[in-house]
């Protein structure tokens, strides 16, 4: 499905590890990707810092969620694909501190629903 794939929406993700959250770090870019060839959508995260994270695609109208993909420290990652020609989907991510495994930043980030 990579042939003809394109980014529908993206969100640049920043996080801060400690209160008062004055210093933020750019974690990377969360993209909602699509393939007209396959008719599918998925989430891609391009990591820009050493974070551990989980990805998935969510279809809110039906409650369908792809399984969570846990991505190792500092690696780029992709969620599983979903075929959703009639309902919007969005990309979802959670970031974890690699030292403590605690959630960092807001509990989750997401792209707009397309």
ABEGO torsion letter per residue (X at the ends): XABGBBBABBBBBBBBABOAGABBBBAEBBBBBBBAAAGBBBBBBBBABBBBBBBBBBBAAAGBBBBBBBBBBGBBBBBBBBBBAABBBBBBBBBBBAAAGBBBEBABBBBBBX
